[in-house]
Amino acid sequence: MSLQFRADMDGFKELDNALKKLPSGVARAQLRAASRRSMKPVQREAKQRLASSSWKSEKAAASVKVMTLKNTRLPSVVAVSTDSDNWIAALYEYGFHTRPYGNPNAPLVYRPPESWLRPAWDANIKRVESNFGDELWYVLQRLAARLQKQAAAGKLSRTGARTLAGF
């Protein structure tokens, strides 16, 4: 379960130029890494909200993760969600009908939503936007340092050499 939002970032001309110099696969991987790192505040708050809800599931709260989706047309798709074992957290996010105590003859009772993911996103969107540029510069610097270390050791691959030439 995950909520879907689209965020377009403006004002990153230097970063965009740096990414265009890299091979497309490498640029996409660095963009995914920066996106994943910038979503950490949302993950932390979603865990806190889920743990403090009336449901109080520590197991579900521990399973909140930042995931990247790879086979998409977009260069970077990031989701904050619980794992598939804790699918019931989605029901608490949106609300659901249930029978009390599993009694099949009891009337359905509506359980209103206890949002935990959307408020975490709303509270942290400004931080995600401001952190993204810094995180992207960080992962690019980390990549350049790793490639320079490999080049000094004589263990640089062909893709690494093309990437290093882009810096």
N, C-alpha and C positions, 0 to 999 in steps of 0.2 A: 504494500500500500504506500503510495506516495502522492503528494499533491504536486501538480505540475504548474510551474511558473516559467515565464520567459523573461529574461533580463538582457537588454542590449546595453552594452557599455560604450560610452563615448569618451573621447579625450585620451585615448591610448595610442596615439599615432606612432610614437617611438617604439612602443612594444610591438605594434602591428608590423612595422618595418623590420624589426629584429626577427619576428616569427617568419616573415616572408623570405628571409635569407636562408632559413633552415630547410632541410628536406621535409616534405609534407608530413610524413609519419612521425618524425621527431618533433615537429612543431605541435602536432595534435597531441602527442603524449605529454609534452610540457604544459600545454593548455589544460589537459585533463588534471594533471598534478596540481596546478595552481588553483583550478576550480574546486578540487577536492579539499585542498588546504584552506581555502577561503570560506568553505561551508562549515568548518568546525564549530564556530559559535552557535550556529543553528542546531547542530547535533547536540552540543552540551545542554542547551536550554530545552530541547525536545526531551532529552533523557530526564532532566529535572522535573518537567511538567508531567511526564508519564508516570514517574515514580511517586509524585505527590498527588495524583488524581485519586478519586474515590476507589478506583480499581486497585491501586497500589501494587502493581506487578513489577517487582525488581527484575525478574527475568526478561520481561518485555522491554523494560527501560535499558537493560544492559545490551539488548540486541539492536538498538538504534544505531545505524551506521550510515556513513556517507559512501555511496556507491557510484561508480561511473558506468555508463552504458556505452559500449564500444561500437556496435554495428549500427550506427545511425548516419544520416546524411549530414548532420551538424557536427562541427569539429569537437565539441565538448558538451556532453549531457551528464549532469550530476543529479543524483537523487538522495534525499535523506529519508530513510525508511527503516522499518523493523525487518528482521529476516522472515522467511516464509513460515517458520515454526510459531511465530507470534502474530498470525494474521488477524486475531481478534482485536488487536489494537486499532485496526481500521474501523471496526464497528464502533468503538468508543469515540473515534474521531468524528464520525458522521451520524451516530445515533442508530438504534435498531429496535426491532420488536422481539420479545422473548417470552417464553412461558416460565412463570416462577418455579424454581426448583426442579425444572425438567419435567413437570407434570404435563402429559400430553392433553389432558382434558381441561386444564386451566385456560382462562382467556388470555389472549396476547396482551402483554404490557409493553408500552412504548418506553424505551430508555432514551432520554434526550442526549444529544451529543455532548461529549466532554472533550473539546478540542485541545490537542496538545501539540500538534505539528504546525498548524496555521499560525497560532499566536507566537510560536518560537520563530517562525519565518518573519512575521510582521515586526517583532521586536528587534530583529538582527539584520534586516535588509540593508540598512545604511552601513553597518559594520562590514557586511559581506562586500558591498560595492567599494568601500574605501580600502579594504584589505586585498582585493583582487590584484590590483596593479603591483603592490608590494610583493605579494606572493609569486606573481609571474616573474618579476625581476629576480627574486630569490631562486626559483627553480632554474631559470636560465643561467644565473651565475654558478649554481651548483653543477649544472650540466657542463659548462665551460671548464670549471675546475677539474671535474672528473675526466673530461677528454684530454686536457693538458697533462694530467697525471698519467693517463694511458699512453699518450704520445711520448712522454719522457721515458717510459718503461719499454717502449717499442712494441706495444700491444694494441695499437689503434686499428680498428676495423676500417673497411672502405667507407661505410656509412658514417663512422666516427670522423674520418678524415674530411668527408664532404661537409659534415656538420661543423667541424672546427674551422673549415675554410669560410663558413658563413658568418662566423663571429668577427 
